[in-house]
Amino acid sequence: MSVVTELIRTEADGSISFGNYELKSKTKVSDFEHNGDLYKVKTYQEITKLERNGMFAYESVPGTAVTNFKTTESGLSFTVEGPEDAQIIVGVKDDTEYALSMDGQKIDEYETDLSGKLVFSVELEIGKRVNISIEKVK
């Protein structure tokens, strides 16, 4: 995997991919339509941010490339790559408990507050991909 040169795109499996951590200046794409939703992405070396229908969906510091980003009723999943360790924030349901897994290994369980944001860190380096899965705890 590498950066998403078109900044955001639809994948054959119905997911989306976005982000380009190689850009030196902030670049954005607005009003990208996918499955009836409108997405906006801002990305460059320092940050990658995704909004869906004007609401927060994803943010990483520093910037990352995200592939196969897919949301379901029970959570979300994606693959992330970047040049260095990153802090990631995802928008999920508020006041809900989620299990976070990286590369198939359960990391921990977290409960969101009223903001519905889940914050975690991931160890990254160029050429290393990490598969992230965030699922509601039943």
GUVEX-357662 format. One record per residue (C-alpha): residue number from 1; residue in one letter; x negated, y negated, z. Coordinates in nm, 3 decimals, always signed. Each point is the difference from the previous one (the first is absolute). Example, Ala and Ser with C-alpha at 12.3 -4.5 7.8 and 13.67 -1.06 7.14 Angstrom:
<guses>
1 | A | -1.230 | +0.450 | +0.780
2 | S | -0.137 | -0.344 | -0.066
</guses>
This chain:
<guses>
1 | M | +0.000 | +0.000 | +0.000
2 | S | -0.104 | -0.358 | -0.040
3 | V | +0.163 | -0.337 | +0.014
4 | V | +0.334 | -0.064 | -0.170
5 | T | -0.110 | -0.235 | -0.278
6 | E | +0.358 | -0.101 | -0.085
7 | L | +0.049 | -0.080 | +0.375
8 | I | +0.322 | +0.205 | +0.022
9 | R | +0.140 | +0.285 | -0.208
10 | T | +0.257 | +0.279 | +0.005
11 | E | -0.129 | +0.359 | +0.010
12 | A | +0.151 | +0.302 | -0.175
13 | D | +0.114 | +0.147 | +0.335
14 | G | +0.213 | -0.310 | +0.076
15 | S | -0.246 | -0.156 | +0.245
16 | I | -0.189 | -0.327 | -0.045
17 | S | -0.370 | -0.084 | +0.009
18 | F | -0.143 | -0.343 | +0.077
19 | G | -0.305 | -0.195 | +0.116
20 | N | -0.340 | -0.103 | -0.127
21 | Y | -0.267 | -0.048 | +0.268
22 | E | -0.260 | -0.100 | -0.262
23 | L | +0.159 | -0.338 | -0.081
24 | K | -0.187 | -0.301 | +0.138
25 | S | +0.302 | -0.230 | +0.002
26 | K | +0.360 | +0.059 | +0.106
27 | T | +0.216 | +0.127 | -0.285
28 | K | +0.371 | +0.082 | +0.011
29 | V | +0.284 | +0.154 | -0.195
30 | S | +0.358 | -0.093 | +0.087
31 | D | +0.336 | +0.149 | -0.100
32 | F | -0.132 | +0.345 | -0.092
33 | E | +0.314 | +0.213 | -0.032
34 | H | -0.004 | +0.363 | +0.114
35 | N | +0.306 | +0.215 | +0.077
36 | G | +0.221 | -0.307 | +0.044
37 | D | -0.240 | -0.173 | +0.240
38 | L | -0.217 | -0.305 | -0.065
39 | Y | -0.361 | +0.019 | +0.115
40 | K | -0.263 | -0.268 | +0.049
41 | V | -0.369 | +0.083 | +0.044
42 | K | -0.287 | -0.229 | +0.100
43 | T | -0.346 | +0.150 | -0.005
44 | Y | -0.373 | -0.068 | +0.001
45 | Q | -0.311 | +0.089 | +0.203
46 | E | +0.132 | -0.135 | +0.330
47 | I | +0.363 | +0.121 | +0.003
48 | T | +0.260 | +0.206 | -0.183
49 | K | +0.365 | -0.074 | +0.075
50 | L | +0.324 | +0.148 | -0.136
51 | E | +0.355 | -0.127 | +0.044
52 | R | +0.320 | +0.179 | -0.105
53 | N | +0.309 | -0.214 | -0.056
54 | G | -0.167 | -0.285 | +0.191
55 | M | -0.072 | +0.219 | +0.304
56 | F | -0.339 | +0.111 | +0.131
57 | A | -0.105 | +0.350 | -0.117
58 | Y | -0.383 | +0.033 | +0.020
59 | E | -0.310 | -0.197 | +0.089
60 | S | -0.367 | +0.092 | +0.027
61 | V | -0.302 | -0.199 | +0.114
62 | P | -0.230 | +0.013 | -0.188
63 | G | +0.166 | +0.067 | -0.336
64 | T | +0.069 | +0.357 | -0.112
65 | A | +0.133 | +0.196 | -0.296
66 | V | +0.314 | +0.203 | +0.074
67 | T | +0.133 | +0.279 | -0.220
68 | N | +0.318 | +0.204 | +0.012
69 | F | +0.169 | -0.227 | +0.256
70 | K | +0.337 | +0.159 | +0.064
71 | T | +0.266 | -0.077 | +0.259
72 | T | +0.276 | +0.233 | +0.118
73 | E | +0.262 | -0.009 | +0.274
74 | S | -0.241 | +0.186 | +0.230
75 | G | -0.314 | -0.207 | -0.065
76 | L | -0.261 | -0.068 | -0.265
77 | S | -0.314 | +0.139 | -0.158
78 | F | -0.286 | -0.129 | -0.211
79 | T | -0.368 | +0.039 | -0.082
80 | V | -0.235 | -0.286 | +0.084
81 | E | -0.353 | -0.089 | -0.109
82 | G | -0.223 | -0.294 | +0.085
83 | P | -0.359 | -0.112 | +0.031
84 | E | -0.004 | +0.009 | +0.382
85 | D | +0.211 | +0.084 | +0.305
86 | A | +0.338 | -0.174 | -0.008
87 | Q | +0.281 | -0.097 | +0.231
88 | I | +0.334 | +0.091 | -0.156
89 | I | +0.344 | -0.123 | +0.098
90 | V | +0.313 | +0.157 | -0.149
91 | G | +0.361 | -0.103 | +0.030
92 | V | +0.226 | +0.279 | +0.127
93 | K | +0.319 | +0.009 | +0.209
94 | D | +0.001 | -0.187 | +0.329
95 | D | +0.021 | +0.173 | +0.338
96 | T | -0.084 | +0.340 | -0.154
97 | E | -0.270 | +0.258 | +0.079
98 | Y | -0.229 | +0.110 | -0.284
99 | A | -0.274 | +0.260 | -0.037
100 | L | -0.309 | -0.116 | -0.192
101 | S | -0.204 | +0.256 | -0.197
102 | M | -0.318 | -0.054 | -0.201
103 | D | -0.113 | +0.264 | -0.249
104 | G | +0.249 | +0.245 | +0.151
105 | Q | -0.122 | -0.044 | +0.361
106 | K | +0.241 | -0.150 | +0.252
107 | I | -0.168 | -0.302 | +0.158
108 | D | +0.259 | -0.122 | +0.250
109 | E | +0.359 | -0.108 | +0.057
110 | Y | +0.100 | -0.365 | +0.017
111 | E | +0.320 | -0.182 | +0.088
112 | T | +0.081 | -0.316 | -0.190
113 | D | +0.138 | -0.308 | +0.168
114 | L | +0.263 | -0.237 | -0.133
115 | S | -0.232 | -0.111 | -0.282
116 | G | -0.004 | +0.352 | -0.148
117 | K | -0.372 | -0.020 | -0.071
118 | L | -0.247 | +0.281 | +0.050
119 | V | -0.370 | -0.093 | +0.029
120 | F | -0.293 | +0.242 | -0.038
121 | S | -0.359 | +0.013 | -0.120
122 | V | -0.149 | +0.229 | -0.261
123 | E | -0.365 | +0.082 | -0.072
124 | L | -0.072 | -0.076 | -0.365
125 | E | -0.293 | -0.033 | -0.237
126 | I | -0.029 | -0.027 | -0.378
127 | G | +0.106 | +0.326 | -0.162
128 | K | +0.171 | +0.138 | +0.313
129 | R | +0.378 | +0.042 | -0.012
130 | V | +0.217 | +0.054 | +0.304
131 | N | +0.351 | +0.144 | -0.022
132 | I | +0.236 | -0.168 | +0.247
133 | S | +0.334 | +0.139 | +0.115
134 | I | +0.231 | -0.178 | +0.244
135 | E | +0.307 | +0.199 | +0.101
136 | K | +0.280 | -0.062 | +0.251
137 | V | -0.027 | +0.218 | +0.309
138 | K | +0.324 | +0.195 | +0.025
</guses>
